């Protein structure tokens, strides 16, 4: 089983959360409407947008915060 995780950081409150890479890749594959944006999540603390600190997507594009 793949235990690799991607560090996500809230752009509003700086809360950090590790998300399993397989979950991030699943959302990356499902949402191909805009490959210029990485998969983003809502912050549990403040409702802001969480973005990956560094992630290379399924399409080969690298995203950095």
C-alpha positions as CSV (number, residue, x, y, z in Angstrom):
1,X,0.0,0.0,0.0
2,X,1.3,3.5,-0.9
3,X,1.8,5.6,2.2
4,X,3.2,8.6,0.5
5,X,1.6,11.9,1.6
6,X,1.4,15.4,0.1
7,X,1.7,18.4,2.5
8,X,-1.1,20.9,2.0
9,X,-1.0,24.4,3.5
10,X,-4.0,26.8,3.9
11,X,-3.3,30.0,2.0
12,X,-5.4,31.9,4.6
13,X,-4.4,30.6,8.0
14,X,-1.3,28.5,7.2
15,X,-2.8,25.4,8.7
16,X,-0.9,22.3,7.5
17,X,-2.4,18.9,6.7
18,X,-0.9,15.8,5.1
19,X,-3.2,14.2,2.4
20,X,-2.5,10.7,1.1
21,X,-0.9,11.0,-2.4
22,X,-3.4,8.5,-3.8
23,X,-6.3,10.8,-2.8
24,X,-4.6,13.8,-4.4
25,X,-4.0,11.8,-7.6
26,X,-7.6,10.6,-7.6
27,X,-8.9,14.2,-7.6
28,X,-6.2,15.2,-10.1
29,X,-7.5,12.6,-12.5
30,X,-11.1,13.4,-12.0
31,X,-10.8,17.1,-12.6
32,X,-9.1,17.6,-15.9
33,X,-10.9,20.9,-16.6
34,X,-7.9,23.0,-15.5
35,X,-4.6,21.3,-15.3
36,X,-2.9,24.6,-14.5
37,X,-4.4,24.4,-11.0
38,X,-3.5,21.6,-8.6
39,X,-6.2,19.7,-6.6
40,X,-7.3,22.0,-3.8
41,X,-9.2,21.3,-0.6
42,X,-11.1,23.4,2.0
43,X,-9.3,24.1,5.3
44,X,-11.0,22.4,8.3
45,X,-9.9,25.3,10.5
46,X,-11.0,28.4,8.7
47,X,-12.6,27.3,5.4
48,X,-9.8,28.8,3.3
49,X,-8.2,27.1,0.3
50,X,-5.5,24.5,0.9
51,X,-2.9,24.0,-1.8
52,X,0.0,21.5,-2.0
53,X,3.4,22.8,-0.9
54,X,4.9,20.7,-3.8
55,X,3.1,18.2,-6.0
56,X,3.9,16.7,-9.4
57,X,0.5,16.0,-11.0
58,X,-0.6,13.0,-13.0
59,X,-0.1,15.1,-16.2
60,X,3.5,15.8,-15.3
61,X,3.0,19.4,-14.2
62,X,4.8,20.4,-11.0
63,X,2.9,22.7,-8.6
64,X,4.7,24.7,-5.8
65,X,3.2,26.9,-3.2
